[in-house]
Structures are given as C-alpha cells and as structure tokens.
Amino acid sequence: MNAPQRITVHAASGRLSLTWDDGRTQSIDNTTLRERCPCSTCRRLAHSGEARLDSPRVAIVDMQPMGYGMQIVFSDGHAQGIYPWEYLKRLD
Ligand SMILES: [Zn+2]
C-alpha cells in the first residue's frame, strides 16, 4: 500500500488530514489517533480498559515516515506508535 500523497497537520483544529492515491481526503482527530496508538503498550492498556488520556487535547509535534507507515510524536511525549498506512486508512 502506498503512502498518502499528502499529509497535513491542522494544528488549530487538532486534526490530521491524509490525501490518498484514490483522491480521497481523510481527516482524523488527534485524540482518536492517540487513543488508537498501535504500540504494544497502548494496545495492552486498551485491552485492559485502562486506556485514559491525561489530556484529551493532545497535539502532533512530529511525524517520521517509516516506509510502511509513519511514526507520530504526540505532545504528551508518546512516540512509540508506528501507524501503518493500512491502519490509518481504517481510522475515522
Ligand atoms: Zn502507544
């Protein structure tokens, strides 16, 4: 699966927008991204029902493309999540 053609962080509205090969533009809330972090720690917390964000107003401070997806660094300091493109496309 190809990377999005365009990735834009909308700081004011707290959303990330991704424009895919098929022309579809997807907009994902930062809080949703953070809550659905695919790293092993977050997945374990989510399964145990303990996943609660300290601050729901989390922002994206950095992104690193990793080939099959991208690493997202959040303002709460969490940077373990690498989001595969396929996974991002299914988030809404
Ligand atoms: Zn995580």
PDB file of the backbone (N, CA, C, O) and the ligand in Angstrom, with CONECT records:
HET     ZN  A 101       1
ATOM      1  N   MET A   1       0.836  -1.199   0.000  1.00  0.00           N
ATOM      2  CA  MET A   1       0.000   0.000   0.000  1.00  0.00           C
ATOM      3  C   MET A   1       0.873   1.252   0.000  1.00  0.00           C
ATOM      4  O   MET A   1       1.863   1.331   0.727  1.00  0.00           O
ATOM      5  N   ASN A   2       0.494   2.230  -0.825  1.00  0.00           N
ATOM      6  CA  ASN A   2       1.291   3.448  -0.949  1.00  0.00           C
ATOM      7  C   ASN A   2       1.023   4.445   0.170  1.00  0.00           C
ATOM      8  O   ASN A   2      -0.059   4.483   0.756  1.00  0.00           O
ATOM      9  N   ALA A   3       2.029   5.237   0.440  1.00  0.00           N
ATOM     10  CA  ALA A   3       1.882   6.330   1.392  1.00  0.00           C
ATOM     11  C   ALA A   3       0.889   7.339   0.827  1.00  0.00           C
ATOM     12  O   ALA A   3       0.684   7.396  -0.385  1.00  0.00           O
ATOM     13  N   PRO A   4       0.265   8.142   1.705  1.00  0.00           N
ATOM     14  CA  PRO A   4      -0.636   9.185   1.197  1.00  0.00           C
ATOM     15  C   PRO A   4       0.144  10.175   0.331  1.00  0.00           C
ATOM     16  O   PRO A   4       1.343  10.377   0.526  1.00  0.00           O
ATOM     17  N   GLN A   5      -0.548  10.784  -0.622  1.00  0.00           N
ATOM     18  CA  GLN A   5       0.102  11.778  -1.472  1.00  0.00           C
ATOM     19  C   GLN A   5       0.387  13.042  -0.685  1.00  0.00           C
ATOM     20  O   GLN A   5       1.355  13.759  -0.939  1.00  0.00           O
ATOM     21  N   ARG A   6      -0.491  13.292   0.282  1.00  0.00           N
ATOM     22  CA  ARG A   6      -0.296  14.489   1.082  1.00  0.00           C
ATOM     23  C   ARG A   6      -0.701  14.236   2.532  1.00  0.00           C
ATOM     24  O   ARG A   6      -1.720  13.599   2.800  1.00  0.00           O
ATOM     25  N   ILE A   7       0.104  14.739   3.457  1.00  0.00           N
ATOM     26  CA  ILE A   7      -0.184  14.627   4.892  1.00  0.00           C
ATOM     27  C   ILE A   7      -0.116  16.036   5.462  1.00  0.00           C
ATOM     28  O   ILE A   7       0.905  16.712   5.338  1.00  0.00           O
ATOM     29  N   THR A   8      -1.194  16.476   6.081  1.00  0.00           N
ATOM     30  CA  THR A   8      -1.207  17.833   6.633  1.00  0.00           C
ATOM     31  C   THR A   8      -1.672  17.807   8.078  1.00  0.00           C
ATOM     32  O   THR A   8      -2.672  17.173   8.414  1.00  0.00           O
ATOM     33  N   VAL A   9      -0.929  18.507   8.927  1.00  0.00           N
ATOM     34  CA  VAL A   9      -1.333  18.665  10.325  1.00  0.00           C
ATOM     35  C   VAL A   9      -2.075  19.994  10.439  1.00  0.00           C
ATOM     36  O   VAL A   9      -1.538  21.049  10.103  1.00  0.00           O
ATOM     37  N   HIS A  10      -3.306  19.928  10.915  1.00  0.00           N
ATOM     38  CA  HIS A  10      -4.076  21.149  11.149  1.00  0.00           C
ATOM     39  C   HIS A  10      -4.042  21.433  12.643  1.00  0.00           C
ATOM     40  O   HIS A  10      -4.858  20.927  13.413  1.00  0.00           O
ATOM     41  N   ALA A  11      -3.081  22.251  13.027  1.00  0.00           N
ATOM     42  CA  ALA A  11      -2.853  22.489  14.454  1.00  0.00           C
ATOM     43  C   ALA A  11      -4.056  23.133  15.135  1.00  0.00           C
ATOM     44  O   ALA A  11      -4.411  22.756  16.252  1.00  0.00           O
ATOM     45  N   ALA A  12      -4.677  24.090  14.478  1.00  0.00           N
ATOM     46  CA  ALA A  12      -5.783  24.824  15.097  1.00  0.00           C
ATOM     47  C   ALA A  12      -6.971  23.921  15.401  1.00  0.00           C
ATOM     48  O   ALA A  12      -7.571  24.016  16.472  1.00  0.00           O
ATOM     49  N   SER A  13      -7.311  23.046  14.458  1.00  0.00           N
ATOM     50  CA  SER A  13      -8.474  22.186  14.668  1.00  0.00           C
ATOM     51  C   SER A  13      -8.087  20.856  15.310  1.00  0.00           C
ATOM     52  O   SER A  13      -8.959  20.061  15.662  1.00  0.00           O
ATOM     53  N   GLY A  14      -6.774  20.608  15.466  1.00  0.00           N
ATOM     54  CA  GLY A  14      -6.343  19.370  16.101  1.00  0.00           C
ATOM     55  C   GLY A  14      -6.633  18.136  15.276  1.00  0.00           C
ATOM     56  O   GLY A  14      -7.020  17.096  15.809  1.00  0.00           O
ATOM     57  N   ARG A  15      -6.443  18.258  13.969  1.00  0.00           N
ATOM     58  CA  ARG A  15      -6.707  17.116  13.097  1.00  0.00           C
ATOM     59  C   ARG A  15      -5.552  16.880  12.130  1.00  0.00           C
ATOM     60  O   ARG A  15      -4.766  17.777  11.823  1.00  0.00           O
ATOM     61  N   LEU A  16      -5.485  15.647  11.669  1.00  0.00           N
ATOM     62  CA  LEU A  16      -4.500  15.270  10.667  1.00  0.00           C
ATOM     63  C   LEU A  16      -5.268  14.938   9.402  1.00  0.00           C
ATOM     64  O   LEU A  16      -6.239  14.184   9.455  1.00  0.00           O
ATOM     65  N   SER A  17      -4.853  15.486   8.259  1.00  0.00           N
ATOM     66  CA  SER A  17      -5.534  15.064   7.046  1.00  0.00           C
ATOM     67  C   SER A  17      -4.577  14.366   6.099  1.00  0.00           C
ATOM     68  O   SER A  17      -3.420  14.755   5.934  1.00  0.00           O
ATOM     69  N   LEU A  18      -5.105  13.323   5.486  1.00  0.00           N
ATOM     70  CA  LEU A  18      -4.340  12.453   4.606  1.00  0.00           C
ATOM     71  C   LEU A  18      -5.059  12.387   3.264  1.00  0.00           C
ATOM     72  O   LEU A  18      -6.254  12.100   3.205  1.00  0.00           O
ATOM     73  N   THR A  19      -4.325  12.653   2.189  1.00  0.00           N
ATOM     74  CA  THR A  19      -4.907  12.511   0.854  1.00  0.00           C
ATOM     75  C   THR A  19      -4.289  11.288   0.192  1.00  0.00           C
ATOM     76  O   THR A  19      -3.076  11.210   0.000  1.00  0.00           O
ATOM     77  N   TRP A  20      -5.160  10.327  -0.157  1.00  0.00           N
ATOM     78  CA  TRP A  20      -4.702   9.039  -0.680  1.00  0.00           C
ATOM     79  C   TRP A  20      -4.669   9.023  -2.205  1.00  0.00           C
ATOM     80  O   TRP A  20      -5.175   9.925  -2.872  1.00  0.00           O
ATOM     81  N   ASP A  21      -4.055   7.963  -2.731  1.00  0.00           N
ATOM     82  CA  ASP A  21      -3.939   7.718  -4.176  1.00  0.00           C
ATOM     83  C   ASP A  21      -5.265   7.844  -4.918  1.00  0.00           C
ATOM     84  O   ASP A  21      -5.320   8.364  -6.033  1.00  0.00           O
ATOM     85  N   ASP A  22      -6.333   7.361  -4.282  1.00  0.00           N
ATOM     86  CA  ASP A  22      -7.639   7.360  -4.942  1.00  0.00           C
ATOM     87  C   ASP A  22      -8.321   8.728  -4.885  1.00  0.00           C
ATOM     88  O   ASP A  22      -9.459   8.880  -5.328  1.00  0.00           O
ATOM     89  N   GLY A  23      -7.614   9.722  -4.337  1.00  0.00           N
ATOM     90  CA  GLY A  23      -8.158  11.074  -4.306  1.00  0.00           C
ATOM     91  C   GLY A  23      -8.958  11.382  -3.057  1.00  0.00           C
ATOM     92  O   GLY A  23      -9.354  12.525  -2.831  1.00  0.00           O
ATOM     93  N   ARG A  24      -9.198  10.350  -2.237  1.00  0.00           N
ATOM     94  CA  ARG A  24      -9.974  10.564  -1.022  1.00  0.00           C
ATOM     95  C   ARG A  24      -9.123  11.302   0.010  1.00  0.00           C
ATOM     96  O   ARG A  24      -7.963  10.953   0.234  1.00  0.00           O
ATOM     97  N   THR A  25      -9.708  12.322   0.633  1.00  0.00           N
ATOM     98  CA  THR A  25      -9.029  13.001   1.724  1.00  0.00           C
ATOM     99  C   THR A  25      -9.709  12.611   3.028  1.00  0.00           C
ATOM    100  O   THR A  25     -10.926  12.723   3.179  1.00  0.00           O
ATOM    101  N   GLN A  26      -8.897  12.156   3.953  1.00  0.00           N
ATOM    102  CA  GLN A  26      -9.391  11.659   5.229  1.00  0.00           C
ATOM    103  C   GLN A  26      -8.922  12.607   6.319  1.00  0.00           C
ATOM    104  O   GLN A  26      -7.793  13.096   6.278  1.00  0.00           O
ATOM    105  N   SER A  27      -9.775  12.865   7.286  1.00  0.00           N
ATOM    106  CA  SER A  27      -9.412  13.742   8.390  1.00  0.00           C
ATOM    107  C   SER A  27      -9.589  12.983   9.695  1.00  0.00           C
ATOM    108  O   SER A  27     -10.672  12.474   9.982  1.00  0.00           O
ATOM    109  N   ILE A  28      -8.529  12.907  10.480  1.00  0.00           N
ATOM    110  CA  ILE A  28      -8.575  12.148  11.736  1.00  0.00           C
ATOM    111  C   ILE A  28      -8.241  13.075  12.891  1.00  0.00           C
ATOM    112  O   ILE A  28      -7.261  13.819  12.851  1.00  0.00           O
ATOM    113  N   ASP A  29      -9.066  13.015  13.912  1.00  0.00           N
ATOM    114  CA  ASP A  29      -8.857  13.799  15.120  1.00  0.00           C
ATOM    115  C   ASP A  29      -7.592  13.312  15.851  1.00  0.00           C
ATOM    116  O   ASP A  29      -7.361  12.107  15.946  1.00  0.00           O
ATOM    117  N   ASN A  30      -6.775  14.244  16.365  1.00  0.00           N
ATOM    118  CA  ASN A  30      -5.543  13.875  17.077  1.00  0.00           C
ATOM    119  C   ASN A  30      -5.816  12.967  18.270  1.00  0.00           C
ATOM    120  O   ASN A  30      -5.045  12.048  18.549  1.00  0.00           O
ATOM    121  N   THR A  31      -6.910  13.228  18.969  1.00  0.00           N
ATOM    122  CA  THR A  31      -7.252  12.419  20.144  1.00  0.00           C
ATOM    123  C   THR A  31      -7.527  10.973  19.734  1.00  0.00           C
ATOM    124  O   THR A  31      -7.105  10.033  20.407  1.00  0.00           O
ATOM    125  N   THR A  32      -8.236  10.814  18.628  1.00  0.00           N
ATOM    126  CA  THR A  32      -8.509   9.470  18.114  1.00  0.00           C
ATOM    127  C   THR A  32      -7.203   8.765  17.775  1.00  0.00           C
ATOM    128  O   THR A  32      -7.011   7.597  18.113  1.00  0.00           O
ATOM    129  N   LEU A  33      -6.308   9.484  17.105  1.00  0.00           N
ATOM    130  CA  LEU A  33      -5.009   8.905  16.754  1.00  0.00           C
ATOM    131  C   LEU A  33      -4.256   8.436  17.995  1.00  0.00           C
ATOM    132  O   LEU A  33      -3.698   7.340  18.033  1.00  0.00           O
ATOM    133  N   ARG A  34      -4.259   9.291  18.998  1.00  0.00           N
ATOM    134  CA  ARG A  34      -3.517   8.965  20.219  1.00  0.00           C
ATOM    135  C   ARG A  34      -4.156   7.777  20.942  1.00  0.00           C
ATOM    136  O   ARG A  34      -3.455   6.895  21.437  1.00  0.00           O
ATOM    137  N   GLU A  35      -5.491   7.759  20.998  1.00  0.00           N
ATOM    138  CA  GLU A  35      -6.189   6.665  21.681  1.00  0.00           C
ATOM    139  C   GLU A  35      -6.009   5.329  20.963  1.00  0.00           C
ATOM    140  O   GLU A  35      -6.003   4.266  21.584  1.00  0.00           O
ATOM    141  N   ARG A  36      -5.864   5.409  19.644  1.00  0.00           N
ATOM    142  CA  ARG A  36      -5.718   4.173  18.862  1.00  0.00           C
ATOM    143  C   ARG A  36      -4.267   3.864  18.550  1.00  0.00           C
ATOM    144  O   ARG A  36      -3.976   3.125  17.610  1.00  0.00           O
ATOM    145  N   CYS A  37      -3.371   4.412  19.316  1.00  0.00           N
ATOM    146  CA  CYS A  37      -1.944   4.154  19.109  1.00  0.00           C
ATOM    147  C   CYS A  37      -1.707   2.647  19.030  1.00  0.00           C
ATOM    148  O   CYS A  37      -2.118   1.908  19.925  1.00  0.00           O
ATOM    149  N   PRO A  38      -1.043   2.187  17.961  1.00  0.00           N
ATOM    150  CA  PRO A  38      -0.882   0.741  17.775  1.00  0.00           C
ATOM    151  C   PRO A  38       0.319   0.122  18.482  1.00  0.00           C
ATOM    152  O   PRO A  38       0.616  -1.050  18.249  1.00  0.00           O
ATOM    153  N   CYS A  39       1.022   0.867  19.338  1.00  0.00           N
ATOM    154  CA  CYS A  39       2.186   0.266  20.002  1.00  0.00           C
ATOM    155  C   CYS A  39       1.721  -0.776  21.020  1.00  0.00           C
ATOM    156  O   CYS A  39       0.559  -0.781  21.425  1.00  0.00           O
ATOM    157  N   SER A  40       2.623  -1.643  21.422  1.00  0.00           N
ATOM    158  CA  SER A  40       2.226  -2.768  22.278  1.00  0.00           C
ATOM    159  C   SER A  40       1.727  -2.288  23.645  1.00  0.00           C
ATOM    160  O   SER A  40       0.802  -2.872  24.208  1.00  0.00           O
ATOM    161  N   THR A  41       2.338  -1.228  24.175  1.00  0.00           N
ATOM    162  CA  THR A  41       1.909  -0.703  25.475  1.00  0.00           C
ATOM    163  C   THR A  41       0.474  -0.192  25.416  1.00  0.00           C
ATOM    164  O   THR A  41      -0.341  -0.532  26.273  1.00  0.00           O
ATOM    165  N   CYS A  42       0.162   0.618  24.417  1.00  0.00           N
ATOM    166  CA  CYS A  42      -1.192   1.179  24.305  1.00  0.00           C
ATOM    167  C   CYS A  42      -2.218   0.097  24.020  1.00  0.00           C
ATOM    168  O   CYS A  42      -3.332   0.144  24.541  1.00  0.00           O
ATOM    169  N   ARG A  43      -1.853  -0.877  23.197  1.00  0.00           N
ATOM    170  CA  ARG A  43      -2.798  -1.953  22.903  1.00  0.00           C
ATOM    171  C   ARG A  43      -3.116  -2.733  24.167  1.00  0.00           C
ATOM    172  O   ARG A  43      -4.259  -3.131  24.390  1.00  0.00           O
ATOM    173  N   ARG A  44      -2.097  -2.950  24.995  1.00  0.00           N
ATOM    174  CA  ARG A  44      -2.312  -3.686  26.240  1.00  0.00           C
ATOM    175  C   ARG A  44      -3.232  -2.895  27.173  1.00  0.00           C
ATOM    176  O   ARG A  44      -4.141  -3.459  27.782  1.00  0.00           O
ATOM    177  N   LEU A  45      -2.989  -1.574  27.282  1.00  0.00           N
ATOM    178  CA  LEU A  45      -3.844  -0.729  28.120  1.00  0.00           C
ATOM    179  C   LEU A  45      -5.281  -0.715  27.607  1.00  0.00           C
ATOM    180  O   LEU A  45      -6.230  -0.773  28.389  1.00  0.00           O
ATOM    181  N   ALA A  46      -5.430  -0.639  26.296  1.00  0.00           N
ATOM    182  CA  ALA A  46      -6.770  -0.605  25.707  1.00  0.00           C
ATOM    183  C   ALA A  46      -7.525  -1.893  26.024  1.00  0.00           C
ATOM    184  O   ALA A  46      -8.717  -1.866  26.331  1.00  0.00           O
ATOM    185  N   HIS A  47      -6.823  -3.014  25.946  1.00  0.00           N
ATOM    186  CA  HIS A  47      -7.463  -4.303  26.229  1.00  0.00           C
ATOM    187  C   HIS A  47      -7.856  -4.418  27.690  1.00  0.00           C
ATOM    188  O   HIS A  47      -8.873  -5.030  28.017  1.00  0.00           O
ATOM    189  N   SER A  48      -7.057  -3.836  28.568  1.00  0.00           N
ATOM    190  CA  SER A  48      -7.340  -3.950  29.995  1.00  0.00           C
ATOM    191  C   SER A  48      -8.371  -2.910  30.441  1.00  0.00           C
ATOM    192  O   SER A  48      -8.815  -2.920  31.589  1.00  0.00           O
ATOM    193  N   GLY A  49      -8.754  -2.000  29.509  1.00  0.00           N
ATOM    194  CA  GLY A  49      -9.742  -0.980  29.839  1.00  0.00           C
ATOM    195  C   GLY A  49      -9.172   0.187  30.622  1.00  0.00           C
ATOM    196  O   GLY A  49      -9.920   1.021  31.133  1.00  0.00           O
ATOM    197  N   GLU A  50      -7.847   0.252  30.719  1.00  0.00           N
ATOM    198  CA  GLU A  50      -7.215   1.316  31.496  1.00  0.00           C
ATOM    199  C   GLU A  50      -6.785   2.505  30.652  1.00  0.00           C
ATOM    200  O   GLU A  50      -6.240   3.480  31.171  1.00  0.00           O
ATOM    201  N   ALA A  51      -7.030   2.421  29.358  1.00  0.00           N
ATOM    202  CA  ALA A  51      -6.553   3.483  28.473  1.00  0.00           C
ATOM    203  C   ALA A  51      -7.358   4.761  28.685  1.00  0.00           C
ATOM    204  O   ALA A  51      -8.501   4.871  28.242  1.00  0.00           O
ATOM    205  N   ARG A  52      -6.756   5.703  29.356  1.00  0.00           N
ATOM    206  CA  ARG A  52      -7.385   7.009  29.562  1.00  0.00           C
ATOM    207  C   ARG A  52      -6.328   8.068  29.345  1.00  0.00           C
ATOM    208  O   ARG A  52      -5.247   8.016  29.931  1.00  0.00           O
ATOM    209  N   LEU A  53      -6.647   9.019  28.505  1.00  0.00           N
ATOM    210  CA  LEU A  53      -5.678  10.072  28.242  1.00  0.00           C
ATOM    211  C   LEU A  53      -5.697  11.086  29.371  1.00  0.00           C
ATOM    212  O   LEU A  53      -6.758  11.462  29.870  1.00  0.00           O
ATOM    213  N   ASP A  54      -4.514  11.523  29.766  1.00  0.00           N
ATOM    214  CA  ASP A  54      -4.417  12.580  30.768  1.00  0.00           C
ATOM    215  C   ASP A  54      -4.991  13.871  30.207  1.00  0.00           C
ATOM    216  O   ASP A  54      -5.739  14.587  30.873  1.00  0.00           O
ATOM    217  N   SER A  55      -4.622  14.144  28.976  1.00  0.00           N
ATOM    218  CA  SER A  55      -5.140  15.340  28.329  1.00  0.00           C
ATOM    219  C   SER A  55      -5.718  14.958  26.975  1.00  0.00           C
ATOM    220  O   SER A  55      -4.991  14.489  26.100  1.00  0.00           O
ATOM    221  N   PRO A  56      -7.024  15.156  26.796  1.00  0.00           N
ATOM    222  CA  PRO A  56      -7.609  14.808  25.505  1.00  0.00           C
ATOM    223  C   PRO A  56      -7.181  15.770  24.391  1.00  0.00           C
ATOM    224  O   PRO A  56      -7.345  15.472  23.208  1.00  0.00           O
ATOM    225  N   ARG A  57      -6.629  16.929  24.781  1.00  0.00           N
ATOM    226  CA  ARG A  57      -6.215  17.902  23.768  1.00  0.00           C
ATOM    227  C   ARG A  57      -4.760  17.677  23.371  1.00  0.00           C
ATOM    228  O   ARG A  57      -3.928  18.579  23.475  1.00  0.00           O
ATOM    229  N   VAL A  58      -4.473  16.491  22.926  1.00  0.00           N
ATOM    230  CA  VAL A  58      -3.109  16.154  22.556  1.00  0.00           C
ATOM    231  C   VAL A  58      -2.831  16.648  21.128  1.00  0.00           C
ATOM    232  O   VAL A  58      -3.706  16.608  20.262  1.00  0.00           O
ATOM    233  N   ALA A  59      -1.608  17.109  20.905  1.00  0.00           N
ATOM    234  CA  ALA A  59      -1.243  17.608  19.576  1.00  0.00           C
ATOM    235  C   ALA A  59      -0.161  16.735  18.965  1.00  0.00           C
ATOM    236  O   ALA A  59       0.518  15.983  19.664  1.00  0.00           O
ATOM    237  N   ILE A  60      -0.011  16.843  17.663  1.00  0.00           N
ATOM    238  CA  ILE A  60       1.069  16.141  16.968  1.00  0.00           C
ATOM    239  C   ILE A  60       2.252  17.092  16.891  1.00  0.00           C
ATOM    240  O   ILE A  60       2.128  18.202  16.373  1.00  0.00           O
ATOM    241  N   VAL A  61       3.396  16.661  17.404  1.00  0.00           N
ATOM    242  CA  VAL A  61       4.571  17.541  17.354  1.00  0.00           C
ATOM    243  C   VAL A  61       5.574  17.116  16.286  1.00  0.00           C
ATOM    244  O   VAL A  61       6.394  17.924  15.851  1.00  0.00           O
ATOM    245  N   ASP A  62       5.515  15.847  15.859  1.00  0.00           N
ATOM    246  CA  ASP A  62       6.434  15.415  14.804  1.00  0.00           C
ATOM    247  C   ASP A  62       5.913  14.144  14.148  1.00  0.00           C
ATOM    248  O   ASP A  62       5.145  13.387  14.741  1.00  0.00           O
ATOM    249  N   MET A  63       6.350  13.927  12.904  1.00  0.00           N
ATOM    250  CA  MET A  63       5.997  12.704  12.183  1.00  0.00           C
ATOM    251  C   MET A  63       7.223  12.249  11.407  1.00  0.00           C
ATOM    252  O   MET A  63       7.932  13.056  10.806  1.00  0.00           O
ATOM    253  N   GLN A  64       7.462  10.933  11.431  1.00  0.00           N
ATOM    254  CA  GLN A  64       8.592  10.370  10.694  1.00  0.00           C
ATOM    255  C   GLN A  64       8.093   9.255   9.793  1.00  0.00           C
ATOM    256  O   GLN A  64       7.577   8.254  10.288  1.00  0.00           O
ATOM    257  N   PRO A  65       8.233   9.402   8.482  1.00  0.00           N
ATOM    258  CA  PRO A  65       7.842   8.313   7.589  1.00  0.00           C
ATOM    259  C   PRO A  65       8.724   7.085   7.824  1.00  0.00           C
ATOM    260  O   PRO A  65       9.938   7.211   7.979  1.00  0.00           O
ATOM    261  N   MET A  66       8.112   5.902   7.848  1.00  0.00           N
ATOM    262  CA  MET A  66       8.852   4.673   8.125  1.00  0.00           C
ATOM    263  C   MET A  66       8.691   3.660   6.988  1.00  0.00           C
ATOM    264  O   MET A  66       8.882   2.464   7.206  1.00  0.00           O
ATOM    265  N   GLY A  67       8.351   4.105   5.809  1.00  0.00           N
ATOM    266  CA  GLY A  67       8.154   3.188   4.687  1.00  0.00           C
ATOM    267  C   GLY A  67       6.745   2.643   4.633  1.00  0.00           C
ATOM    268  O   GLY A  67       5.950   3.053   3.788  1.00  0.00           O
ATOM    269  N   TYR A  68       6.425   1.710   5.539  1.00  0.00           N
ATOM    270  CA  TYR A  68       5.092   1.095   5.526  1.00  0.00           C
ATOM    271  C   TYR A  68       4.081   1.919   6.310  1.00  0.00           C
ATOM    272  O   TYR A  68       2.897   1.584   6.354  1.00  0.00           O
ATOM    273  N   GLY A  69       4.552   3.002   6.930  1.00  0.00           N
ATOM    274  CA  GLY A  69       3.647   3.825   7.729  1.00  0.00           C
ATOM    275  C   GLY A  69       4.411   5.007   8.272  1.00  0.00           C
ATOM    276  O   GLY A  69       5.439   5.397   7.719  1.00  0.00           O
ATOM    277  N   MET A  70       3.911   5.583   9.362  1.00  0.00           N
ATOM    278  CA  MET A  70       4.677   6.670   9.956  1.00  0.00           C
ATOM    279  C   MET A  70       4.593   6.652  11.479  1.00  0.00           C
ATOM    280  O   MET A  70       3.607   6.236  12.087  1.00  0.00           O
ATOM    281  N   GLN A  71       5.702   7.134  12.053  1.00  0.00           N
ATOM    282  CA  GLN A  71       5.764   7.292  13.496  1.00  0.00           C
ATOM    283  C   GLN A  71       5.198   8.668  13.820  1.00  0.00           C
ATOM    284  O   GLN A  71       5.527   9.649  13.153  1.00  0.00           O
ATOM    285  N   ILE A  72       4.355   8.744  14.831  1.00  0.00           N
ATOM    286  CA  ILE A  72       3.784  10.025  15.236  1.00  0.00           C
ATOM    287  C   ILE A  72       4.249  10.346  16.652  1.00  0.00           C
ATOM    288  O   ILE A  72       4.135   9.524  17.562  1.00  0.00           O
ATOM    289  N   VAL A  73       4.775  11.559  16.819  1.00  0.00           N
ATOM    290  CA  VAL A  73       5.198  12.028  18.137  1.00  0.00           C
ATOM    291  C   VAL A  73       4.131  12.989  18.650  1.00  0.00           C
ATOM    292  O   VAL A  73       3.824  13.993  18.006  1.00  0.00           O
ATOM    293  N   PHE A  74       3.565  12.670  19.823  1.00  0.00           N
ATOM    294  CA  PHE A  74       2.497  13.483  20.389  1.00  0.00           C
ATOM    295  C   PHE A  74       3.015  14.431  21.461  1.00  0.00           C
ATOM    296  O   PHE A  74       4.096  14.242  22.018  1.00  0.00           O
ATOM    297  N   SER A  75       2.222  15.446  21.731  1.00  0.00           N
ATOM    298  CA  SER A  75       2.637  16.467  22.713  1.00  0.00           C
ATOM    299  C   SER A  75       2.681  15.939  24.146  1.00  0.00           C
ATOM    300  O   SER A  75       3.247  16.594  25.020  1.00  0.00           O
ATOM    301  N   ASP A  76       2.100  14.775  24.402  1.00  0.00           N
ATOM    302  CA  ASP A  76       2.213  14.198  25.748  1.00  0.00           C
ATOM    303  C   ASP A  76       3.505  13.383  25.880  1.00  0.00           C
ATOM    304  O   ASP A  76       3.727  12.722  26.894  1.00  0.00           O
ATOM    305  N   GLY A  77       4.357  13.437  24.846  1.00  0.00           N
ATOM    306  CA  GLY A  77       5.653  12.790  24.906  1.00  0.00           C
ATOM    307  C   GLY A  77       5.660  11.371  24.360  1.00  0.00           C
ATOM    308  O   GLY A  77       6.715  10.741  24.275  1.00  0.00           O
ATOM    309  N   HIS A  78       4.474  10.858  23.985  1.00  0.00           N
ATOM    310  CA  HIS A  78       4.405   9.490  23.492  1.00  0.00           C
ATOM    311  C   HIS A  78       4.813   9.421  22.026  1.00  0.00           C
ATOM    312  O   HIS A  78       4.272  10.143  21.188  1.00  0.00           O
ATOM    313  N   ALA A  79       5.773   8.546  21.721  1.00  0.00           N
ATOM    314  CA  ALA A  79       6.295   8.468  20.354  1.00  0.00           C
ATOM    315  C   ALA A  79       6.529   7.032  19.919  1.00  0.00           C
ATOM    316  O   ALA A  79       7.234   6.787  18.940  1.00  0.00           O
ATOM    317  N   GLN A  80       5.936   6.071  20.645  1.00  0.00           N
ATOM    318  CA  GLN A  80       6.199   4.661  20.356  1.00  0.00           C
ATOM    319  C   GLN A  80       5.366   4.122  19.193  1.00  0.00           C
ATOM    320  O   GLN A  80       5.672   3.073  18.626  1.00  0.00           O
ATOM    321  N   GLY A  81       4.311   4.858  18.850  1.00  0.00           N
ATOM    322  CA  GLY A  81       3.386   4.314  17.859  1.00  0.00           C
ATOM    323  C   GLY A  81       3.849   4.498  16.434  1.00  0.00           C
ATOM    324  O   GLY A  81       4.138   5.613  16.002  1.00  0.00           O
ATOM    325  N   ILE A  82       3.918   3.389  15.697  1.00  0.00           N
ATOM    326  CA  ILE A  82       4.163   3.468  14.258  1.00  0.00           C
ATOM    327  C   ILE A  82       2.867   3.017  13.591  1.00  0.00           C
ATOM    328  O   ILE A  82       2.433   1.874  13.732  1.00  0.00           O
ATOM    329  N   TYR A  83       2.269   3.949  12.865  1.00  0.00           N
ATOM    330  CA  TYR A  83       0.954   3.731  12.280  1.00  0.00           C
ATOM    331  C   TYR A  83       1.091   3.273  10.835  1.00  0.00           C
ATOM    332  O   TYR A  83       1.461   4.068   9.971  1.00  0.00           O
ATOM    333  N   PRO A  84       0.802   2.014  10.558  1.00  0.00           N
ATOM    334  CA  PRO A  84       0.864   1.564   9.167  1.00  0.00           C
ATOM    335  C   PRO A  84      -0.189   2.306   8.332  1.00  0.00           C
ATOM    336  O   PRO A  84      -1.247   2.662   8.851  1.00  0.00           O
ATOM    337  N   TRP A  85       0.089   2.539   7.059  1.00  0.00           N
ATOM    338  CA  TRP A  85      -0.859   3.275   6.190  1.00  0.00           C
ATOM    339  C   TRP A  85      -2.224   2.609   6.192  1.00  0.00           C
ATOM    340  O   TRP A  85      -3.265   3.261   6.281  1.00  0.00           O
ATOM    341  N   GLU A  86      -2.183   1.273   6.089  1.00  0.00           N
ATOM    342  CA  GLU A  86      -3.424   0.497   6.056  1.00  0.00           C
ATOM    343  C   GLU A  86      -4.272   0.758   7.306  1.00  0.00           C
ATOM    344  O   GLU A  86      -5.496   0.865   7.230  1.00  0.00           O
ATOM    345  N   TYR A  87      -3.601   0.858   8.450  1.00  0.00           N
ATOM    346  CA  TYR A  87      -4.268   1.094   9.727  1.00  0.00           C
ATOM    347  C   TYR A  87      -4.870   2.498   9.755  1.00  0.00           C
ATOM    348  O   TYR A  87      -6.014   2.680  10.174  1.00  0.00           O
ATOM    349  N   LEU A  88      -4.092   3.494   9.306  1.00  0.00           N
ATOM    350  CA  LEU A  88      -4.582   4.882   9.283  1.00  0.00           C
ATOM    351  C   LEU A  88      -5.819   5.006   8.408  1.00  0.00           C
ATOM    352  O   LEU A  88      -6.773   5.707   8.745  1.00  0.00           O
ATOM    353  N   LYS A  89      -5.783   4.312   7.280  1.00  0.00           N
ATOM    354  CA  LYS A  89      -6.900   4.428   6.334  1.00  0.00           C
ATOM    355  C   LYS A  89      -8.210   3.932   6.935  1.00  0.00           C
ATOM    356  O   LYS A  89      -9.290   4.366   6.536  1.00  0.00           O
ATOM    357  N   ARG A  90      -8.103   3.016   7.902  1.00  0.00           N
ATOM    358  CA  ARG A  90      -9.317   2.481   8.523  1.00  0.00           C
ATOM    359  C   ARG A  90      -9.786   3.280   9.729  1.00  0.00           C
ATOM    360  O   ARG A  90     -10.866   3.021  10.259  1.00  0.00           O
ATOM    361  N   LEU A  91      -8.985   4.253  10.172  1.00  0.00           N
ATOM    362  CA  LEU A  91      -9.393   5.103  11.309  1.00  0.00           C
ATOM    363  C   LEU A  91     -10.267   6.246  10.816  1.00  0.00           C
ATOM    364  O   LEU A  91     -10.001   6.835   9.769  1.00  0.00           O
ATOM    365  N   ASP A  92     -11.296   6.550  11.568  1.00  0.00           N
ATOM    366  CA  ASP A  92     -12.096   7.717  11.178  1.00  0.00           C
ATOM    367  C   ASP A  92     -12.684   8.398  12.385  1.00  0.00           C
ATOM    368  O   ASP A  92     -13.387   9.399  12.248  1.00  0.00           O
TER     369      ASP A  92
HETATM  370 ZN    ZN A 101       1.369   3.827  22.128  1.00  0.00          ZN2+
END
